[in-house]
Amino acid sequence: MAEPKKKFFHVIRENYCKGCNICVAFCPKRVLELRNGKVFAARPDDCIGCRMCELRCPDFAIEVHPLEEKAKFEHSVNHIDLSLPPEAYHA
């Protein structure tokens, strides 16, 4: 019996995104798109979790996590001060 496909979700910090299109270009499954000059996960169910978008983003605007971890991030992502650089935030 085949294992169910692992699913992923994207944490996108729009304040950091400058719309450079690098993450969109490197995504092998074409999950990401630019909308209104910012990255958007248009087809998150197609994500294979390779993290190429996260690794190539020069502004640390995108993260990819397994869907099982979503509850942990839903609370903390809304409480992060996005005016601080990412290295300044400590939970």
Backbone as ProteinMPNN parsed JSONL, in Angstrom:
{"seq_chain_A": "MAEPKKKFFHVIRENYCKGCNICVAFCPKRVLELRNGKVFAARPDDCIGCRMCELRCPDFAIEVHPLEEKAKFEHSVNHIDLSLPPEAYHA", "coords_chain_A": {"N_chain_A": [[0.837, -1.181, 0.0], [0.588, 2.202, -0.844], [2.148, 5.04, 0.623], [0.447, 7.907, 1.96], [0.57, 11.03, 0.194], [2.877, 13.388, 1.287], [2.115, 16.53, 2.667], [2.566, 20.085, 2.393], [2.938, 23.435, 3.712], [3.11, 26.991, 3.207], [4.841, 29.666, 4.645], [4.596, 32.937, 4.209], [6.123, 35.979, 4.203], [4.97, 38.844, 3.509], [5.835, 41.459, 3.848], [8.564, 41.275, 3.597], [8.953, 40.376, 1.03], [10.044, 41.28, -2.166], [9.174, 40.832, -4.655], [10.857, 39.606, -6.564], [10.805, 37.308, -8.061], [12.433, 35.057, -7.991], [11.947, 32.787, -6.361], [9.664, 31.773, -7.6], [10.682, 31.087, -10.095], [12.477, 29.02, -9.435], [10.884, 26.971, -8.415], [10.105, 23.655, -8.861], [7.626, 22.485, -9.317], [5.881, 24.456, -9.989], [4.364, 25.803, -8.035], [4.257, 28.314, -6.938], [3.319, 31.762, -7.506], [3.407, 35.16, -8.68], [1.471, 37.684, -7.328], [0.032, 40.757, -7.464], [2.603, 41.789, -7.198], [3.8, 40.3, -5.18], [4.874, 37.175, -3.714], [2.912, 34.194, -3.912], [1.323, 31.243, -2.842], [-0.027, 29.454, -5.101], [-0.766, 26.861, -5.841], [-0.67, 24.952, -3.493], [-1.053, 22.242, -2.881], [0.425, 20.858, -4.724], [3.017, 21.042, -3.914], [6.202, 19.658, -3.213], [7.92, 19.873, -1.163], [10.615, 20.566, -1.478], [11.947, 22.865, -0.863], [13.294, 24.721, -2.404], [12.437, 27.277, -3.047], [12.538, 28.568, -0.572], [15.258, 28.33, 0.052], [16.469, 29.809, -1.979], [15.461, 32.37, -1.806], [16.366, 35.684, -1.504], [15.608, 37.403, 0.486], [14.549, 36.111, 2.664], [11.799, 35.651, 2.716], [10.035, 33.553, 2.486], [8.974, 30.405, 3.749], [8.93, 26.845, 3.995], [7.007, 24.269, 5.33], [6.135, 21.099, 6.836], [2.718, 20.032, 6.713], [1.739, 19.071, 9.124], [2.853, 20.675, 11.058], [1.506, 23.047, 11.019], [-0.325, 24.122, 12.924], [1.334, 24.977, 14.971], [2.581, 27.156, 13.812], [0.519, 28.912, 13.073], [-0.289, 30.406, 15.274], [2.133, 31.702, 16.131], [3.107, 33.06, 13.834], [1.364, 35.156, 13.436], [2.034, 36.82, 15.475], [4.572, 37.743, 15.208], [6.798, 40.398, 14.974], [7.041, 41.975, 12.107], [8.544, 44.116, 11.389], [11.014, 43.856, 12.382], [14.276, 42.545, 11.594], [14.688, 39.135, 10.408], [16.635, 37.708, 11.879], [16.572, 38.921, 14.334], [14.401, 38.073, 15.754], [13.38, 36.142, 18.434], [11.861, 33.414, 19.769]], "CA_chain_A": [[0.0, 0.0, 0.0], [1.375, 3.429, -0.972], [1.989, 6.045, 1.686], [-0.214, 9.131, 1.473], [1.497, 12.086, -0.188], [3.141, 14.36, 2.334], [1.677, 17.867, 2.265], [3.352, 21.188, 2.945], [2.339, 24.765, 3.658], [4.089, 28.057, 3.03], [4.768, 30.875, 5.452], [5.074, 34.01, 3.337], [6.19, 37.279, 4.865], [4.792, 39.792, 2.404], [6.627, 42.669, 4.099], [9.935, 41.013, 3.164], [8.971, 40.022, -0.393], [10.172, 42.41, -3.091], [8.651, 40.41, -5.95], [11.971, 39.382, -7.484], [10.433, 36.163, -8.908], [13.413, 33.975, -7.906], [11.296, 31.592, -5.815], [8.756, 31.275, -8.632], [11.507, 30.479, -11.141], [13.133, 27.803, -8.964], [9.923, 25.955, -7.989], [9.989, 22.646, -9.915], [6.226, 22.09, -9.505], [5.111, 25.661, -10.321], [3.424, 26.04, -6.937], [4.231, 29.735, -6.599], [3.041, 32.797, -8.511], [3.405, 36.526, -8.174], [0.178, 38.378, -7.39], [0.21, 42.128, -6.977], [4.008, 42.014, -6.899], [4.243, 39.5, -4.028], [4.763, 35.728, -3.928], [1.669, 33.588, -3.451], [1.271, 29.794, -3.085], [-1.242, 29.263, -5.896], [-1.111, 25.438, -5.865], [0.088, 24.35, -2.387], [-1.166, 20.779, -2.877], [1.432, 20.31, -5.631], [4.339, 21.219, -3.31], [6.9, 18.423, -2.838], [8.747, 20.164, 0.012], [12.043, 20.631, -1.817], [12.41, 24.099, -0.224], [14.117, 25.535, -3.303], [11.988, 28.674, -2.91], [13.056, 29.078, 0.701], [16.717, 28.392, -0.007], [16.909, 30.798, -2.968], [14.915, 33.704, -1.535], [17.407, 36.54, -0.925], [15.06, 38.23, 1.56], [13.974, 35.243, 3.702], [10.373, 35.966, 2.735], [9.206, 32.357, 2.36], [9.393, 29.178, 4.438], [8.105, 25.682, 3.673], [6.943, 23.368, 6.475], [5.126, 20.031, 6.716], [1.378, 20.442, 7.129], [1.53, 18.696, 10.539], [3.364, 21.747, 11.92], [0.776, 24.292, 10.758], [-0.923, 24.668, 14.149], [2.409, 25.647, 15.706], [2.907, 28.401, 13.133], [-0.626, 29.808, 12.963], [-0.276, 31.327, 16.405], [3.345, 32.506, 16.211], [3.291, 33.91, 12.663], [0.558, 36.359, 13.606], [2.56, 37.623, 16.569], [5.948, 38.148, 14.92], [6.907, 41.777, 14.529], [7.707, 41.91, 10.816], [9.419, 45.257, 11.182], [12.339, 43.421, 12.815], [14.894, 41.586, 10.702], [14.395, 37.785, 10.885], [17.599, 37.233, 12.87], [16.322, 39.585, 15.599], [13.249, 37.469, 16.433], [13.646, 34.94, 19.229], [10.619, 33.003, 20.45]], "C_chain_A": [[0.888, 1.252, 0.0], [1.091, 4.368, 0.194], [1.256, 7.254, 1.128], [0.839, 10.202, 1.189], [1.642, 13.088, 0.948], [2.772, 15.746, 1.819], [2.463, 18.93, 3.025], [2.552, 22.478, 2.883], [3.46, 25.795, 3.63], [3.811, 29.202, 3.991], [5.396, 31.964, 4.597], [4.995, 35.325, 4.09], [6.158, 38.347, 3.775], [5.604, 41.067, 2.61], [8.067, 42.498, 3.632], [10.031, 40.82, 1.66], [9.056, 41.277, -1.262], [9.731, 42.033, -4.498], [9.717, 40.132, -6.985], [11.758, 38.175, -8.403], [11.418, 34.994, -8.834], [12.759, 32.696, -7.402], [10.371, 30.957, -6.84], [9.556, 30.528, -9.698], [12.116, 29.153, -10.706], [12.169, 26.699, -8.557], [9.721, 24.925, -9.104], [8.553, 22.236, -10.222], [5.309, 23.266, -9.807], [4.0, 25.939, -9.299], [3.212, 27.541, -6.724], [3.936, 30.617, -7.807], [3.253, 34.153, -7.856], [2.015, 37.101, -8.374], [0.357, 39.726, -6.735], [1.643, 42.379, -6.51], [4.555, 41.248, -5.717], [4.059, 38.019, -4.338], [3.497, 35.192, -3.277], [1.712, 32.099, -3.785], [-0.047, 29.481, -3.78], [-1.709, 27.812, -5.891], [-0.352, 24.694, -4.756], [0.006, 22.826, -2.347], [-0.146, 20.117, -3.79], [2.844, 20.366, -5.049], [4.926, 19.878, -2.882], [7.859, 18.653, -1.665], [10.231, 20.243, -0.269], [12.727, 21.85, -1.195], [13.318, 24.945, -1.101], [13.728, 27.014, -3.193], [12.583, 29.31, -1.661], [14.568, 29.281, 0.63], [17.228, 29.486, -0.941], [16.425, 32.211, -2.696], [15.982, 34.584, -0.867], [16.923, 37.352, 0.282], [14.413, 37.437, 2.691], [12.473, 35.451, 3.848], [9.479, 34.735, 2.715], [9.835, 31.191, 3.113], [8.427, 28.08, 4.037], [8.178, 24.726, 4.859], [5.939, 22.254, 6.198], [3.793, 20.493, 7.301], [1.11, 20.118, 8.596], [1.958, 19.81, 11.49], [2.558, 23.038, 11.818], [0.199, 24.925, 12.018], [0.113, 25.447, 14.959], [2.689, 27.032, 15.112], [1.743, 29.379, 13.079], [-0.647, 30.823, 14.092], [0.937, 32.252, 16.329], [3.519, 33.456, 15.034], [2.5, 35.204, 12.797], [1.101, 37.291, 14.686], [4.017, 38.036, 16.363], [5.925, 39.589, 14.425], [7.713, 41.797, 13.233], [8.558, 43.133, 10.523], [10.847, 44.929, 11.623], [12.954, 42.514, 11.766], [14.725, 40.179, 11.258], [15.368, 37.291, 11.955], [17.385, 37.875, 14.241], [15.186, 38.954, 16.389], [13.668, 36.189, 17.154], [12.388, 34.615, 20.003], [10.867, 32.595, 21.865]], "O_chain_A": [[1.84, 1.333, 0.776], [-0.036, 4.477, 0.678], [1.419, 7.593, -0.044], [1.869, 10.269, 1.86], [0.653, 13.572, 1.498], [3.075, 16.096, 0.679], [2.95, 18.706, 4.133], [1.608, 22.602, 2.102], [4.604, 25.506, 3.983], [2.672, 29.648, 4.126], [6.589, 31.917, 4.297], [3.929, 35.729, 4.555], [7.186, 38.702, 3.199], [6.02, 41.693, 1.635], [8.726, 43.485, 3.304], [11.081, 41.075, 1.072], [8.261, 42.206, -1.122], [9.894, 42.818, -5.432], [9.509, 40.395, -8.169], [12.45, 38.034, -9.411], [11.244, 34.017, -9.562], [12.994, 31.626, -7.962], [10.302, 29.732, -6.938], [9.149, 29.457, -10.148], [12.258, 28.247, -11.527], [12.609, 25.565, -8.368], [9.224, 25.27, -10.176], [8.291, 21.689, -11.293], [4.091, 23.099, -9.877], [2.867, 26.262, -9.654], [2.116, 27.977, -6.372], [4.25, 30.281, -8.949], [3.275, 34.272, -6.63], [1.449, 37.015, -9.464], [0.784, 39.82, -5.584], [1.865, 43.1, -5.537], [5.675, 41.517, -5.283], [3.192, 37.649, -5.13], [3.068, 35.673, -2.229], [2.095, 31.729, -4.894], [-1.066, 29.266, -3.123], [-2.911, 27.55, -5.931], [0.524, 23.884, -5.058], [0.915, 22.181, -1.825], [0.122, 18.924, -3.644], [3.772, 19.799, -5.626], [4.242, 19.061, -2.266], [8.534, 17.721, -1.226], [11.035, 20.004, 0.632], [13.945, 21.861, -1.021], [14.041, 25.802, -0.592], [14.589, 27.892, -3.241], [13.067, 30.442, -1.691], [15.086, 30.294, 1.099], [18.308, 30.032, -0.717], [16.929, 33.16, -3.297], [16.45, 34.258, 0.224], [17.733, 37.922, 1.014], [13.795, 38.021, 3.581], [11.938, 35.432, 4.957], [8.27, 34.859, 2.911], [11.053, 31.013, 3.116], [7.254, 28.338, 3.77], [9.264, 24.405, 5.34], [5.002, 22.436, 5.42], [3.758, 21.255, 8.267], [0.333, 20.816, 9.247], [1.467, 19.877, 12.617], [2.898, 24.026, 12.469], [0.234, 26.147, 12.162], [-0.212, 26.469, 15.563], [2.999, 27.97, 15.845], [1.974, 30.587, 13.042], [-0.991, 31.984, 13.874], [0.786, 33.468, 16.452], [4.033, 34.56, 15.216], [2.939, 36.247, 12.311], [0.663, 38.437, 14.791], [4.626, 38.619, 17.26], [5.124, 39.948, 13.562], [8.935, 41.653, 13.261], [9.234, 43.175, 9.495], [11.784, 45.648, 11.275], [12.227, 41.775, 11.102], [14.626, 40.023, 12.476], [14.975, 36.536, 12.845], [17.965, 37.413, 15.224], [15.015, 39.257, 17.57], [14.235, 35.276, 16.554], [11.902, 35.425, 20.792], [9.931, 32.223, 22.573]]}, "name": "protein", "num_of_chains": 1, "seq": "MAEPKKKFFHVIRENYCKGCNICVAFCPKRVLELRNGKVFAARPDDCIGCRMCELRCPDFAIEVHPLEEKAKFEHSVNHIDLSLPPEAYHA"}
